[in-house]
């Protein structure tokens, strides 16, 4: 079994799909590992460290891919970029399939077995494979750091002989993994933190981190969570009531961080231009959903927008801004999953379509798109 780690080509992507630590583990499974030259550069991992771990460092992507049975990636590759990999090779990474069905169909037609790590089920067995959580955790942390850098005042209360500096007020919208880490980070920096979410379970989580929970707690709110633990899209009536409550609250905040995403849909609009304008000059907003259209009106991809003295940060791939840490966690997620696809006695690939992890994550198999979310769509099958 040969595993290939190629250098990411997407703009603003500094992460890598394997670290020297996971390379050693793959070799322990009986695999040969080939890493493209410079693949770990953005994560501060020199080629020499991959060599010391036992990998072969190849000068080009084609040389890295030659004969590979498994290709590990951070972002979705194109079918043409995988030329040289073995027939039927497994391609494992974050595939971002919603809205990119044609690209998935092309990978299927090329014969690759594609797995989308974002679809990993949230069950006990798969916790160590949960890339959404590992990366969102860092995104929430980095969102607060970016806000602190842009905010031209201190976060904590400071009592000095010259006077007292009041603590910053930070409001986090969405208390999933990213939101909870943002709450914890802002709290550690000394801010007065509040948060909102449409999931009832989030209230206790927010309060356990020392934050104040802000929400319209009606009957719809009590039913606003899927069996998988994700937030449901709320009715327009609820959104209007929540928006009114939130608008009043936002006007008093110094920092606002939004994290609301619904799988397969554009990001919900949470903050209007009017709300932005209600904030004091010097306030900062961070939109972690900007890649999906954004939660904040006026947010622009990879820009810091200054709207009447209020700054809106719209950086994509926030986890990638702390690439060394993100790669460390992401690589472990991939290893933990791939290990389940290898026969422990023969050290050969043994993918079981009936396994719940495979069934949940496999997009393509034997030339066809097989995931139920995409298989029946026009043009999805090869």
N, C-alpha and C positions, 0 to 999 in steps of 0.2 A: 504494500500500500504506500503510495506516494502522496504527500500532502503539500500543496503549493500555497505560499503566502505572497500575494502580489502587492505592489505598491499602489496605494490609493491615488486616483487621478482627479477626483472631484475637488473643486475649489473649496478652500477653507476646511479641508479634511486632513488632520494631522495624526489621526489615530491609525493603529495597525492591528491586524487580526490575530497576531501571535506575539508572545514575549519569549525571551530565552527560557523562562520558567516553564511555559507550556510546551515549548519545543522539546525540552527534556522529557516531558510527560508523554508526548506523542511518540518519541523514539522508544520510550518504555513500553508503548503499545505495539512495538514492532514496525513502526512506520519510518519511512525516509522523509525528511522534510527539506523542501527547497524554498528559500526566501529570496525575493527579488532585491537586488542591490538598492540600498537606501530606503527600503520599506519602513524601517523603524525610525528614520531620521526625525520625523515630526514629533515623535514621542521620546526623543533623546535616547534611542537605543542604537548604538553603533553596530555595523555589520559584524565586527569582530566578536561581539557578545553572542550573536546568533551562531557563529562558527564555533565558539567555545562550547556552546550548548549542544553541538552535534549536527547543526543544519548545514546544508550546502547553500552558499550565497551565489546566485546566478546574476549575470550582468544585465539580462533583459527579461521582460515579462514572458516572452515566448520560450526562452530557455527554462525559466522557472516552471512554466506550465507543462512542459513536454512530458507526456505520459502520466500526468497527475490524476489520481483517482478521486481526490478531494481538493476543492479550492475553498479557502477560507477568506472572506472579505469583510470589510466594514460596510461599504455601500454596494448597491446593486451594480454588477458589471454588465456590459453588453455581451451578446452572444459572440460577436466578432472579437472582442477583447480576450476571450477565453480560448482562442484558437491554439491547438496543440495539446490541450488536456485530453485525457483518455475518453473514449466513447462511453457515455453514460455516467460521466464523473458527477459527483455530488458537489453542489455549490451552496455554501452555507454562509449566511450573513443577514444584514438588515436590508430587506428587499423593497420596502416601501411600495407594495404592490397596488394599493388603491390609487387609481388614476394613471397607472402605468401598466395596464393590462396588456398592451401590445408588446411591451418589452418582455413581459413574463412569457407571453405566447412565443416570442422569438427564441427565448431560452429553451422552452419546451421543444420547439421544432428542431433546435440544434441538438437535442438529445440529452440535455443536462437534467439531473435530478435536483431541483432547486428547493431550498428550505429557507423560510422566512422566520428569523428568530423573534421578530416582534409578536408572532402568534403563539409563542410558548404559553401553554396553559398555566394559570396561577394556582398550582397545586403544590403540596409539600415537596413532592419528589423533584419538581422542576424549579424550586426557588433558586438554586445555585446556577441555573441556566437563564434566568430572567434578565435579558438585556435591557428591557424597558426600565426596570427598576434600577439596575446598576448605573445606567447612563442618566436617567432622570434625577437620581440622587445627586450626582455631580452637577447636573444642569441647575438644580435648585440652589446648590451652594454657590456656584459661579454667578448666578443671577444677582445674588446679594452682593458679592464682591464687585461686580461691574457697577451696580447701583452705588455702592460706597465710594468707588473711584470717581464717579461722575457727580455725586452729591457733594457740594462744596462746603459741607459742614461735618462735624463729628457725629457719629452715631450715639455713643453713650453720654450719659449725664456726666459732666465734669465740674467739680466744685473746686474753685481756686480762689486765691486771695483777691484776684481781679474780678471775680464774679462767677456765677454759675451758668453753665451751658446746658440748656434743656436737652433731654434725649430725643432722638429722631422717632417719628411715628411711622411704622412700616405696616402695610396692609398686603396680605397675600391672598390672591383669588384662585382658589383651587387647592384643596388639601390632599392631593395624591402624594406620590413619592416625592416629586419635585417640590411641591408646595410645602410639605412637612419639613423637608431639609432646608428650604428657604426660611421657614419660621424659626427653626432651630439655629440657623446661622445668624439671622438678624438678631435673635435674642442674645446669642453669645457676643455679638458686637455691641450690645447694650441698648438696642432699640426697644420701644414700646410696640409690641406686635399684636396685630389682630388678623383674622383670616375668615374666609367664607368658603363654603362648598355646598353643593346640592345634595350630598350624601349624608344622611343622618349620623352614620358612624363617625364621620369626620369631626363632629363636635367634641367628642371625648378626646380624640387624638390631638386636636388643636389645643385644647385646654391642658392636656398632659404635658405639652411643651411650653406652657406658660403664656399661650396666646389667648386673646379674647375672641369668641366665636360670634360672627355676625351673619344672620340669615333670617328669612321669613320662614318660620317653622310651622307651616300649615300641613294639611293632609297630603298634598302632592309631595311636599318635601319628605314626608315619612316614607314614601314609596319610590324615592328617586335614586335607586341603585340597582344595577343588574346583578344576576346571580354570580357573575364573574368578578364582581367588585368594582365595576366601572360606573361612571356617572351616566344616567340617562339624559337624553335631551329633554328639557323642560318645556311646558306649554308656554305660549305667548303671554297668557295671563300671569303665570307665575314669574316669568322673566320681567314683566313690567313692574310687578310688586317688588321683586328683588332689586331691580335697577333703581327704583326710587329710594330704597333703603341704602343701597350701596352708594348712590350719588351723594347723599348727605354725608356719608362716612368718608368718602374719598376726598371731599373738599377740605377735610381736616388733616389729611395725611401728607407726609414728606416723601415717602417712597411707596410705590405700588408695584407689585409683581404679579403678572397674570400667567396662569399655567393651564388653562382650560382647553382640552382637546377631546374630540369624540372620534373614535376609530372609524376611518373611511369617510369622514365628512369634513367640510371646511370648519375651521375653528369658529366657535360662537363669538359674536361681537359683545363684549362685556362693558367696554368703556367708550363713551361717545366723545366727540370733540368738546361738547359742552362740559362734560365731566373733567376733561383735561384742563380746560380753561378755568374751572373752579378752584384748581389747586394754586398754591402760592408760588410765585417765581422762585426758581431754584429747585423745585420738586423734581423727582425722577420717577419714570415708569419703565418697567422692563417687560417686554412681551415675549414670553417663551413659546408662543404659538405662531410667531410671525411667518414661519415656513408654510403654514397651512392657511394663510390669509390674515392671521392676526386676531387677537382679542381686543386690540386697542385701535380706535380710529386714528389714522394718521401715522401709524407705525410703518416703517419702510425697511425692507430686507437689508441687513448688514449696514444700517446707518443709525446714527444718533440724530434724531430730529429735534430741533429746538422750536417748540410751538409756544410763542408768547412767553418765553422765559422758562417753560416747563420742558424738560428733555425726555424723549421717548427712545429707549434703547431697543433696537430690533435685530440683534445679532442672531444669525442662524447657528445651529450646531453648538449650543452653549457648552455641552460636555466636552466637545472637541477643543475648547479653549483651555482645558486642563488635560491635554492629550495623554501625558504620561500616566496619570492616575486612571483616566478613562480606558486606556488600552490595557492596563493591568487587569481591570475588572472585566472588560469585554472579552479579552483573550481567555480568561478563566471560564466565563459563560460558555464560550464556544467549545472549549475542551470538555467541559462537563457534559455537554450534549453529544459531541462526537463520540465520546467514550461509550455511550449507550448504543451506538450504531456499529460497534466493533465486537466480534465474537471473541470472548476472553480466552478461549482455548486455541483458536487458529490464528488470532490477530488479523483476521480478514473482515472486510465490511460485511455486515449482515443486517440490512435494513428491513425491519418488520413493519409493513404498512398498517398492521392492526395495533401496533403500539400506540398508546394515546398521545405520546409526544410527537411521533411521526405523523399521525393522522391530523394533528392540530397544526403542524408547521410545514408539511410538504406541499409545495405549490405545483410542482410538475414531476411526472414520472412516465417513462416509456414513450416520450414524444408528445404527451398530452398534459394539459393543465388539469389537475385532479382535485385541487382544493375546492370544497363546496361553495365558497364565497365567490369563486371566479369561473369554475368549470362550465357553467351553463350560459355564460355571457357570450354574446355574438363575437366570434373571432377569437375566442379564448382557446379553443382546441386547435391543434395543428392539423 
